Each structure stands twice: as structure tokens, then as C-alpha cells.
Amino acid sequence: MATILVLGGTRFFGKKLVERLLESGHDVTIATRGQAGNPFDERVTHLQFDRTDAAAFEAAVQGKSWDIVYDNICYSPNDAREAVRILEGKAGKLVFTSSLATYDPRASIRTEEDFNPHIHEIREGNTADFSYGEGKRQVEAVYYQQASFPVVAVRFPIVVGEDDYTERLLFHVQHVLERKPIAFASLDARMSYITSDEAAAFLQWAGEEAKAEPFNATASGDYTIAQFIALVEQATGERAKIALGGDDATRSPYAVGADWYMTNDKATRAGFTFSHLHDWLLPLIERLVASQR
């Protein structure tokens, strides 16, 4: 049994991670602002604070320590720097939820070597000062360059599932069913995906097994945007109205201008077995379609 702190963990794959950790018999503490309540009741210890409030963070963890800390909700170098200071001597290992967004879209599959957090220039700033991708790059840089504890950065692609509160996949289903236009930047761009269940499983593996290095975590396989839309059309029985460019109302959450996908070879060699995208994406879309009818 390990003692584990999860920063975040009350929705989507963070919630599923906590459920997996509890099922494995670990002693779990979650830290949240308390806005979503505590879905785990007395099975976890619940610390309530805003992780962007360093004083509150420090007070809440005073006198405590954990074998593994999961940081699912860090988006800026300032917050990462405070976490490094506050968790000094309190974290045996930290797993940071990072993103495919650390890589720029381009016409090639991305490997972990395409972004090196050990040499990335660290800047001052909060979440609003950076794009999402640069914010994640900054956090990785701070953790790898300044933390005394070992760090695993898990780079996820688009995470999907019936429990996805962002509703990015559902956006496409709804627009096709309602015959609304969907705008893309490129129909040829290839993209990676992972389910929320598999993301949770990978995070658990990263905490229990992975070396202190960055890892891509994605289902095997990929689809172009055109192939993805063809699956939505197949599931709905409707033809999609496709546009290029668009506005805020029509622009797809998947509107990337070039390939945005990555290999999972490194994690596979390290011992994690991934699902194959072609086995589950269409059934997931079909379930979302059924939920809308």
C-alpha cells in the first residue's frame, strides 16, 4: 500500500484514477477547491484549497508526506515552482499530467525526444500568461530542472469518453445530428486519442512503475480528421456539413492545421499495453449518438 496525494481527482480521468488507486488498496488523499464535492466520501482524505494559493497549499500539507503525488491541475511555471518548494521532502515521486500540446502540430509523428524539458527556458508567469501548450512546457521544465524528487510527465493526446465534461467529441456528434456546419483547418491532419479509462490506468502505472522520464500515453493507431468525421457520419446516418476556417460557433475543437499525433513506443517498451483506437472509437461515438436521441 502506498500513500498517495492527488491534486484534482473529482471528475473525468482524475476521478477514475482515484477509483483505481482505492481499488488497489492505496491510502489516498485528494486535494481540490471543494466545488465538485467529494464523490469518494470517507474512502479518501479530502484537503480543500486552491492550488494556485501557495499559502493555502503549504498550510494544508504541513506535516504530511506521500509516496506518490499526482498533479493533474498545474498550468503555469509559477504554480509549478511553488509546488516544488512546498512538496520538498513531502513527495517520494510526482506524476504530472502533461499534454500532446507540448509538441507543435507538424507533418510527422511525435516522440518524447521532440520536447526536452531539461533544457527548455523557464519563464515567470501564471496560467493567463501562456498558451495551453507553452504552459505545459513550462511546468515540465520547472519540475525536471528544479524538483529534488523524481518526476514522470505523462503526455496525453485528446482524452475522450462518455464522461468527458469538455464535450469536445460530443460537439461533432451534435453538429452532425443537427445538420450544423463544422469548420476545420485541415481534413488530412492525423490525430491521437486515449479513453479516460486508459488514461487513468496509465497514470496509475506511471506512479507505480514508470521511470522518472516523460512518456507519451496514447491508444495505438490514428485517424485523419476526414476519417474521424466518416465515423461520425456512419454512427449518425447523417452527412456532415464541413467548412474550412469558420467562427467560434462552427470551429471544431479538433481544428488543427497539421498532424497532431504521437507514438506510444517508449511506454510500450517500458511495459504498458495500450488499446487500439480502431477497436473502440466508433463504438464510443455510437454510444454518444444514442445518448442524443
N, C-alpha and C positions, 0 to 999 in steps of 0.2 A: 504493500500500500504506500502510495506517495501522497504528500501534502501538496495541494495544487491551488494556485490563485488564478482565476480567470477574470481579466479586465474586459467587461462586456460579458455576454453569455445568456441573455434572456430572449433572444429571437434568432431566427434563421439558423445558419450552421453553428453559431456560437451556442445556442440552446441545445442543439443536437450533440455538440462536443461535451457539454456538461452532463447530459444524459449518459453518454458513453463512458465518461470518467466515473460517474456514480455506479454504473452497472459493473465496472471493473473493480469496484471496491475502494476507490481512492477517497481521501478526505478533501473535499472541495470547498473552496471559498469563492464566491463571486463578488465582484465589485462593480456597482452600477450607480447611476444617479437616482434610481428608485422609481423612475417614471413608468416603467413597464411592470412594476411589482416583482415578486419573486415566485416564479412558477414551480420552484422545487421545494418550497416550504421548509420544513426542518431538516431536510436531507442535506442542505448546504448551510454554511455560514454566509451571511449576507452583509457586506460592507457597503454603505451608501455614501458616495461622494462623487464629485465631478472631477474626473482625472485631469482636466485642464487647470484645476485649482491645486497648485502644488502644496500649499499649506494643508489643505484638507486631505489630500493624498497622503502626505507624510504623517499626519496625525492618525489617520485610520489604520496604517500599517505599523505604527510604533510598537516595538516589542514582539513582532511577528516575523516569521520566515517560512519559506515554502521551497520544496524540492524543484517544482516547475512553476513558472509564471507564463500565462498566455496573455499576450497583448493584442487584442482584436480591434482596438479603437484608438490607435495613435496615427496622426496625420501630419505632424509638424516636428521639425527639429527641436524647437523649444520644449515641447512636451516630452520628447524622447530624452533630451538632456536631463530634465527633471527626474524622469523615471530611472535613468542610470544612477543619479545621485541618491534618490530615495530608496532604491532597491539594492544598493550596495550592502553586501553581507546578508541580504534577505532572500535572494533568488539563487537557487542552485543552477538553474538553466532558464533561459527565456525563449519562448517561441513567439515570433512576431508575424502577424498576418499581413503579408505584403501583397503585391499585385503584378499581374502581367503588364500593368501600366508603367512599371519601371522601365519597360522596353518601348522604344518608339515603333509605331507601325512601319513596316517596310516589307519588301518582297522577299522574305526568307523566314524560315522557322527560327525561333529564338531559343538560345541556350543560356544557361546560367552565366556563362562567361561574357555574355553581351552587356552585362552591367556588373561592375565591380565596386561594391560599397566601401571597400577598404581604401580606395583612392579618390572617391567622389568628394568634391569640395563641399564642406559643411557651411551653411549659411545660417544667419539668425532669422527667425520668423515664426509666425503662428500659422494655423491652418489657412486662413484667408489670404496669406501672402504667397501661396504657391498653387499651381495646378495640382490636381489629384496625383498625377504620376510623379511630379517633382517632389511633392510632399512625402510620398512613399520612398522615393530615392533618398531624401534627406534623413528620414527616420532610420532606414537601413544603415546609412553612413554613420550616424551617431552611435547606433547600437554596436556596430562592428568596430568602430575606431575608438570608442570611449568606454564601453562597458567592461568591467572586470569579469563578469560572469559569461559563460558560453551562450551564444545566440544562434538560433535557427530561424532564418527568414523564409517563410512559405509564400511563394508567388503564385497566386490563384488567377485563373482567367475569369470569364463570366461564370458566376455561380448561379445555377438555376434550380428550381424546384417548385412544387405546388405551394410551398410556404414562403416564397420569395416576396418580401414586403415591398421591394422596389418595383415589382410588376413589369420588369423590362421584357421578359418573354411574353407575358400576357398582353402587353401593348400590341404585339404583332397579331396575336390571335384575335383580339377585339377589333383591330382596324380591318382585318380581312373579313371577319364576320359582318361588320357594319358597313363594308364596302367603302371605307375611308382610305385616302391615299397614304402611302408610307414612302418617305423620302430616304434615300441612301446616298452615300458618296461614291461607292463602288459596289457593283454586284459580283465582282470577281475576287474580292478580298476574302481570304480564308481566316476562320476564327476558331478558337478553342473554347471548350466548356467543361464544367465539372458540376455534379449534383451537390446539393447541400449535404446529403448523407455522406458522400465520398469525401467532401471537404472536411467534415467532422472527423471521419476515420483517419484522414491523412494528418490532421492536426494532432490527434492522439498519438499516432505513430511518430510524428516529429518530436513530441515531448518525451516519449518513452524510448525511442530507438535511434533517431537521426543524429548524425554528427553535427557539430556547430558550424554549419555552412548554409548558403542559400539553396533552396530546392524549388524547381517548378513542380506544380501539382495540378495535373490536368488529365481528363479522360483521354485515352488513346483515340487517334483519328481527328478529323476536322471536316468542316463543310464550308464551301463558299457561301456568301450571302445569297446568291441565286439558288443554290441547293437547299439552304435553310428555308427560304421562302417557299420553295416547291413542297417541302414537308408540311408547312402550314397550310398550303393550298390543298394538299392531299387530306389532311386531317379535317379541314373545314368543308371541303367540297366546293369552295369558292375560289375565284381568281383574284389575286392580289392586284391592287392598283399601285403601280410602282412609279415613283418620281425620283429625280436627282436634285440634290440641293435641299429644297423645302424650307419650312419655317419651324418654329417651336412646336406647333401643333401636329405637324406631319413627320418631323425628322425622327428616324428610328434611333433608339438607344444604342443600336449596333452600327451606326453610320460612321465607319472608319474608311479612310481613303486608300489604305493599303493593307496587306496581310497583317494579321494581328493574332498569331498563334505560336505555340511553343512546344518543345519536345519534353517528354517526361522520362527520357532515357536515364538521367542521373539517379532519380529516385527509384526507378525500376531496378537498376543495378544495385542500389542500396538495400533492396528487399521489399519494396511496396508493390503490390499488384493492383493495377488500375483497371477500371471497366473500359469498355469500348463505346464510344459515342454513338456508333451506328446501332447499338443494341437498345438504347433507352431514350434517345431524343424524340423520335416520332411517338412512342407511347406516352411520353410526358406531355407532348403537345396535344395529343388526343384527349388526355385527361383534362387539360386546361380548356379545351374546346367543350367537352361535356359539362364542365362547371359553368359555362356561359350560356348554356341552352336550357 
